[in-house]
Amino acid sequence: MQTSFSNQPAPKVEMPSVACQWQKGKLLGSGTFGCVYEASNRNTGALCAMKEVNIIPDDAKSVESLKQLEQEIKFLSQFKHENIVQYYGSDTIEDRFYIYLEYVHPGSINKYVKQHFGAITESVVRNFTRHILRGLAFLHGQKIMHRDIKGANLLVDISGVVKLADFGMAKHLSTAAPNNSLKGTPYWMAPERNPAERPTASELLEHPFIRNSTHYNKHGSIHAFAGIKVHRQTILEE
């Protein structure tokens, strides 16, 4: 049963009554206002990641959390791309809000690196970077800034495909002044503030390091790629 709550706007429900399609499973993670669970579809057995967020009336942080979820739904509901996590639907049930997303296993790049004790080959770095850039190039083509690219928001599936997740900080260029808009996670933010100093995601996809998967030269090595003035995100990504 869906209910409303006072003094606090709820994110818009894109697909009514989708909660009955999903059975909550094991806990995947938790935060200040909610948790993420693995959930299975009652009809098909398919899996999804179910975010369950507590709605706390008159709590400023809770309001902000819900606004970010609404922002995430706004963008994810428009996208269908291999390198962006897919949105399945959302519901408000009593004092909790639910959002259903593509389940990407085993999880974040952070988790992947820890599980492999930091020993990632140059080939894997190339593959992951290529997928990230493809996702960013798609977003930039839609005039969208993600603004919070970091290991925890980059999910790797069992095939080694990387998907961009967590669009709570995202902005459309028509509604944001990029040079005056500062969002993201401090430790992951680019040191330079001039977008002209950074190549675009599409340009980086043409770099020899990204394109060359069979042989190397001084221009196609990871060291040459790392020497480019780019960190964390590409054009207008703050």
N, C-alpha and C positions, 0 to 999 in steps of 0.2 A: 504494500500500500504506500502510495506516495503522499507526503504531507508537505506543507510549507512551514516556514518558521519566520518569526518576526524580527524586525530590526537588523536584518542581515540578508543581502541579496544572494540567492543561490545561483550557481552556474546553470545556464540553459540546458535543458535535457534535449538532446538531439534525437534519441531513439527511445520512446516511452516503453516502460515495462520490460526492459532488457534484463533486469536483475533475475527474473525467474528463469532465464536461459542458462545462468551460470551457478555452479556449485563451488562455494569457497573451499580452497584446499590449504596447503601448507603456507606458513608465513615466509615471505622472501626478504622482507626488510621493514623497518619502522622509523618513524620520525616524530616530531613534536605533536602533530595533530592527526596522525593516522598511520596506516600500515599498507604494505603491498603484499598481496597474496597471489599464489598460483590458483587459478580457477579453471574448472572444466565445463564445457558445454553439455548440458543435460541431454541434448538431442543428437549431437555428433561426436562427443568425446574430445573435441578440439580444446586446446589450452589457451588461456589468455592471462595477462597480468591485471589483477583487479586492485585498483587503488581505493582504499576505504578511508575517508577523511571525516573526522569528527567536526560537527558544526557546533560552535560555541558562540551563542548570541552575545553581542556587545564586547567581544574580545577582538581587539585590533589586529593581532597576529593571525587569528582565525579568519577574519575578513580578508586579509591580504593573501592568505593561503588559498582561499576560495576564488579570489580574483585571478590568481595565477593559473588555477585549474581551468577557469572559464577561458582565459587567454589560450591555454594549451588546446582546449577543445576547439576554439575558434579556428586555429591554424591547422591542427591535425585533421579535422573533418574535411578540409579542402584538399589535402595532399594524398597522392598515391604514388609512391616511389620506392624502389628497392632499398634505398639507403635512408629511409625515414620510417620510424616505427608507425604502425597503422593503428588508427582509432576505430573501435567497434561500437561504442555507445556510452551512455551515462544515465544515472538515476539518482534521485534524492529519496531516501527512505527514512522516515522519522528524523532522527538527529544525525544522520550520516549521509555523506555524498559518495557516490561510487562512479569511477570511470574505468572503462574496460579497454585495454590496449593489447596489441600484439605481444605475445610472450616470446622474448628473445633469450634463448638459453645457449651457453651457460651464463651470460650476463655482461657486465661492464668491462671495458678495457682495463680498468683498475684491477678488477678481480682476475682477469686473464693474466696480467703481468705478475701479480702476486702468486698465482698458481704455478707459473713457470719460472718463479724466482728471478724475474727480471731478465731471463735469458731468451730474448726474442731475436730471431734472425733478421737480417736486413731484408730478406724476401718478404717476411711477414710484415715488417714495418712498411714496406712498399705497398703491399696489398691493403693493409688497414688505411694507410694515408690516401690511397686512390679512392677507396669507398667514402671516406670522410669528405674528400674534395668533391666527389660526384654529388653527394647530398647537399653540400654548401652551394655548389654551382646551380643546382636545381632551385634552392631557396632564393638565391640572388636573382635568378631569372624571374622569380615571382615577386621580386622586390621585398623580400623578407630577410630580416636580420635575426639570427638565433640569439646571439649575445651571451650565451653561457656554455660555450663549447669546452668541455673538460672530460677527463677519463670516465667519471661517474655517469656522464650523459651520452656516452658512446657505447652502444651495446653490440656485442659480437655473437652471432648465431653459430650453430654447429658446423656450418659450411665456411666459416671465416668471413661472412658478410657483415660489415659494420653498419649500424643504423643509428641515426641521430635521434635523440629522445629529449624529453623535458623542454617544452616550448613555453614555459611560464614567463620567461624573460623576453620572448620574441616580440619584434615590432615590424610593422609594415612601413616602408620608407615614406609613404604618403602621409603618415601620421606621426613621424618622428624626425627630429633634426639630428642626424647622425653625429655631427661634430660636437653637439652639446648634450648628447644623451649618454649617460654613464651607467651601465648595468653589467652584472656578471659576478664572478667569484674573484676577489682580489688577486690571489696567488696565480690565477690563470689568465690575467689580463695582459694584453700587449703593452710593452713599454712605450712604444711610439704612438702618437695620437693623430698623425697625419695620414689619412687614407691613401694619399698619393704615393706614400713610401711603400705600400704593400701591393704585391701582385694579386690579381683576382684568382678565385678558385679555378676558373676555366683556364687561365694562363698557367697555373701550377700543374694542371693535369697534363700539359704539354711538356713539362720539364723532363729531361732525359732520365732522371732517377725514377720518375713515376712510369714513364712509357717503356723503359728498357728492363725487361725481366729475364733476359738471357745472358747479357754480357755488360761489362762495366768499362767506363773510362773516367778520366778525372772530372768530366762534366756530368757523368751519370751516377756518381757515387752518392751515398747518403750524406757525406761530408759537404759535397757541393750543394745539395738540396738544403741542408741545415744552414748553409751560409746565406741563404736568401733572407732579406729583411721581412720575415713573417713569423708571427708567434701566436699560437692559440687559434686565431681565426684569420680570415682573409678580409676582403674589402668591407668597410663599414661594419665591422663585427663587434662593435663595443656599444 
